[in-house]
Amino acid sequence: MPAQDFAPKWIAWEATGRCNLSCVHCRAACKGEAASRDVPGLGPKDFSTAEAKALIEGVASYCKPVFVLSGGEPLLRPDIFELARHGTELGLKMAMATNGTLVTDETCLKLKESGIRIVSLSLDGPSAEVHDAFRGQPGAFAATLKAGELFKKHGIDFIINSSFTKRNQKCIGDVYRLAKSIGAKAWYLFMVVPTGRGQDLLAELISKEDYEAILEWHARMERSEADLLVRPTCAPHYYRVVRQLAKDDGVPLKQRSLSFSTGGGKGCIAGQSIAFIDHQGGVHPCSYFPGVAGSLKESSFKDIWENSPLLRSLRDFKSYKGRCGECEFLHVCGGCRARAELMSGDLLAEEPLCGHIPLRRRKATKDETQP
């Protein structure tokens, strides 16, 4: 199989472990740390410029994915645009994920010069009261909206990522409308995965019942949304919900597939179409999965991607357990593998925030109850 057919389509790299915010749900539990090594601006475990360029070269020699410069806050790295340009010159489709608070006119000019194609901003509420509480810093909401204005001014496409728990789930519709009104190209609804600082939010995770209702709302909203690309993220059973709801609503079979293309219509694509590289060089199946498939300090990205036992196990659907293993929607959903690992200790266990009972199990129960 050619490398481009098997290799990941998206890779996010945690360019730095440093951040200027302290978000309640932060995957990496980042906080406002000062630089603490000889290289100005870099954290104690961040790759040097030379090491970072070698990392990018290793990826580019194997495949040409969308390569997202993430963090922490990537704009805290003084060499971030040099690295972006390096990736662009190697043929990678460069992108950046920022909280937006450090964006200026100068930032926008450097983004364009470095070849970054699109930027994501984080927006977790429709007001300063909600967003700033989520992000742990007053003024974060205003700064994010200002970043959106600057991106529009400079002709930079941007998307909005929004994370939700019980504390802000009632704001979902308002955040969607705000993202649309400020000119975002896409709005991605994230269902929080309890990793990093998010482990403290277990009691705030949206219930299975509300989760299902939110996904049903999104599916119906998506049918009529013509101006904005919309997609739930870290919500793999959306792919089941879309198909079930379309059938119930009488949508023709050929129109039941999703309009967006991420994962080719597949739910959890951790270790299948995406990968995450942490700021110490560890390769993970996705940004939220705690386990490491291998280290780029010891192996090439190609070797880890193709041979890691962890990644191979995620690709073996026959080994999935519980309701996920029995589910008729396994190949379009798969359940969130990070949640399974974090909430049950078994990466192959059933999705803990899905309430769907597989057809096979329903039939078995019916047969057992019949006289």
N, C-alpha and C positions, 0 to 999 in steps of 0.2 A: 504494500500500500504506500503511495507517495506520501512524503512527510506532510505536505500541505493538507492532505485529506485526513490525516490522523492527528496532527498537531493542534494545539489549542487555538481558538479563534480570538480569544481575549486573554490578556495577561495584565494583572495589576501588580505594580511594584511599590512597596512601601519605601519611598525614597529616603525618608527619615522617620525616626521614632519620636521626634520632637513635635509639639503642637502648642499653639497659643490659646487653645480652649480646653475645657475639661467636661466634655459631653457625658451625660448620664449613661449613654448606651455604647460608649466607645469600644470598638472591637479590641483595640490595643491598650486600653486604659491609659491613653496618652494624657499628659498634663503639661502645663506651661513651664517646661524645663529650659534653662539656659544652656547654651552651647557649652560643652565640657570636654573638648579635646583640642589638640594643637591646631587643627584645621579650623579656622573661624567658621562658625555657623553649623558645624556638624555635631551630632550627638556622639556619645562615647562608643556606640556600637555601629554607627552608620558607616556605610562603605565610603571610602575616599573617592575622589573624582576618577582616578585611574581604575580603581576596583569597580566602580559603577559603570564605567565605559566598557570594561571587560564583560560585565554581566549582560549589558545590552547587546554586545557583540555575540555572546554565546547564544542568546535567544535568536538574534537575526540570522545567524548561520544555520539555524534549524528551520525556522518558520518566520512568517511575516504577519503576526497578529496585530490587532489593536493593542497598543501598549500604553497602559494608563499609569501616569506618574501620580502616585497617591501618597498617603502618610498615615499618621501624623499629618502635618500641614506641609506639603511639598514646597510652598513658596518660602519656607524658612531656609531651604537649602540655597546657598549663594550661587551654586553652579547648576541650578535646576534647568536653566534655559540652554546652557552648554550641553547638558545631557540630552535634552529634548532635541536639539539640533543634531546631535550625534545619531540618535535613533532615527530621525527623519532621513538623514543621509544614507543610513543602512537599509532604508526601505520599509521601516516600521510605520504603522499608522498611529501617530502619537496623540495622546489625549491627556487631560489632567483632571484630577478630582481635588477640589479645594473647598474650604469652608467659606471662602469669599471675603473674609474680613481684612485681608491684606492686599486686595486688588486695587490697583491705581491705573491711571492712564499709561504710565510707563510699563506697568505689568502687561497691559494689553498689547502694547507695541512689541514687547519681547515675546509674548505668546505667538503672535503672528509671524515674527521673524524666525522663530525657532521651528516653525512648521507644525505646531500643535493644531489639530483639526477641530477639536471640540473640547469644551470644558464642562464639568459638572459642578453645581452648587448645591449646598445642603440647606433645606428649608423645612423645618419641622413644625411650624405653626403659622397661622395667618396673622399673628400679632406678635409684638415684642414680648408681651407677657408670657406667651406660650413658648415661642422659639428660644428666647434668651434663657428661660428656666431649663430647657432641654440642653442648651449648649453651655451653660455654666458661666455666661459672661454678658453683662448688660451691654447693649449696643450691637450685639451680633446680628440681630434681625435687620436693623437699619443698614449695617455694613453689607449684608448679603443682597438686599434690594439695590443698594448703590452699585454693587458689583454687576448685577444684572443690567443696570442702566449703562454702565461702562462697556460691557460686552456688546450691547446693541449699538452703542455709539461707534465702536470700532469694527463692527461687522463680524463679531465672533459668535459662532453658534454655541449655545449652552443648553444644558438639561438641568432639571431640578430633581434631586433625590430627597425623599421625605420618609422619615422613620416614625413608626407609630407603636405606641403601647396604650394601655388603658387611660393613661393621663392625657393623651391628646387624640384619641381615636374619634371623638366627636367632631374634630376639626378637619377630618379627611376631605370632605367635599369642599370646604372653604380653601384648603391648601391647594387642591387641584385647580380651583378657579383662579387663585392668585398666581399660580405657576403659569397658567395660560395667559393671564392679563399682562404679565411682565415680559412676555415674548419668548419664553422657553420653547425649544424645539421638541422637548419630550419631558414627561413627568413619570418618574419611577417611584411607586409606592413600595417602601420596604417594610416588611413585617420583621420586627426586631428579633435577632438571634442572640440568646443569652450567653455571649462570650465576652471576655475582657471585663470592663466595668459593667457590662450588661448582665453579668451574673447576679448583680444586686437587684435586677428588675424581674426576677422570676415570678414574683407575686403580681407584677404589672403586665405580664404578657396577655395579649388579647385572647379571650376565651375561644374554644373551638367553635361555639355557636356564633359568636360575633364575627369571628374570622370568616366563616362560611358566608354570612350575610354581607360582609364587606366585599368579598370576592364576587358575589352575585351582583352587587351594585356596580362594581367595576366592569364586569362583563357586559352588562346592559349599557353602561355609559360608553364603553369602547365602541360599541356598534355604531353609535351616532357621532362619535368624535372624529371630525374630518381635518382639524387644524393642528392637533397635537398628538404626537406618538405617546401612548400611555401603556404602562406595563407594571404589573405587580412583580416585585423582586423578593427572593427568599420566600416565595409563596408558591411552591411547585404544584400544589393541588388546584391552582387556578386553571391549569390545563384540563383537569377533570371537570371542574365547575363549568367552564365555558362549553364543553361538549354536552354535559347534562342539561344545562340551562337552554342551550340552543335547541336541543331535542324537545324539551318541554314547551318551548315557545314556538315550535313549528318552523324553525329556521331550516332551510334545505341543507341536506347533508354536505354538499360541496361548499357551503358557506360557513361551516362550523369551525374550520381551522382558524387560528388566530391570525390577525393581520400583520403582526410583527414577526421578525425572523430569528430572534435570539434563540440559540439552541435548536433551531430547526423545528420549533413547536414542541420542545421538551421542557419539562419542569426543572428538576434539579440537574444541573450540568456540571456540578463540582467534579473536577478531575476528568471531565469528558470533553468539554469545549472551553473551559476556563481554568486558570491557575492563578495562584497568588504567591508572590515572593515577598517575604518579610524583610525588614531592614537589616537583618543579620545574615540573609542569604538562604533562609529556609524556604523550601517550596511546599505550599499547602494546596489542597484540592480547590479551596475557595478562600475568600477573605475571612470567613467566620469559622472555618474548620480548625480546631486546635491542634490536631496532629500534623506532624511534618513528614512529607514523603521523602525528603532528602535535602542535603545541603549543597548549595552551589560552591561552597568552599572545598567540597570533597568530590563532587561529581558534576558532569555537564547537565544542562537542562534537558537535553535530548535523552540522556541515559535515565534520568529520574522520571521523566514523563512516560517513557516507554517501558521501564522495567520496575518501577516502584511497586512492591507488594500492596501498599496502601491504595494506590491509584488503580491497580488491577482489580482489587476487591470491589471498589466502587463501580467498576464497569461490568461486573458479573451479576446481572440481575437475578440469576437463579439462586444466589446466596442471600437475597434479601429476606427478612424475617417478618413474622407477625402479619398484620393486615396488609402491609406493603407487599410482602412476598406473595400473598394470595390475590392481590387486587387486579382487576381487569384493566385498570388504567396505569399499571406499573410502568410501561414503556413510554407513556406521555407525561408522567408525573415523577415517580420515583421517591417522593417524600424528601424532606430536607435532611440530608445526611449529617449536616453540622448539628442540627437540633437533636437528632437521634443520638449522636455521640455525646453531646453536652448534657442531655436530660435523662439518658438511660445508661450511658457508658458503653453503648454498642453502636458503632457506626452503621451497622446493617439492620438495626431494629426499625420498627415501624415509626412513621412520622408522629410525634407525640401531640401535635396540634391539629391533627386531621380527625374528623369524626365519621368519615365514610366507612360503611361496612361493606366489604367486597361481596359481589354477587355470589361467589362460591360459598362464602360463609352464611349468607342469608338463605341460600337454598338448603344448605346442610341443617340449619336451624329449623327451617320449615319442615323438612323431612322428619326430623327428630320429634317434632310436636304433633305430627299427623298420626291419627290412630291407625 
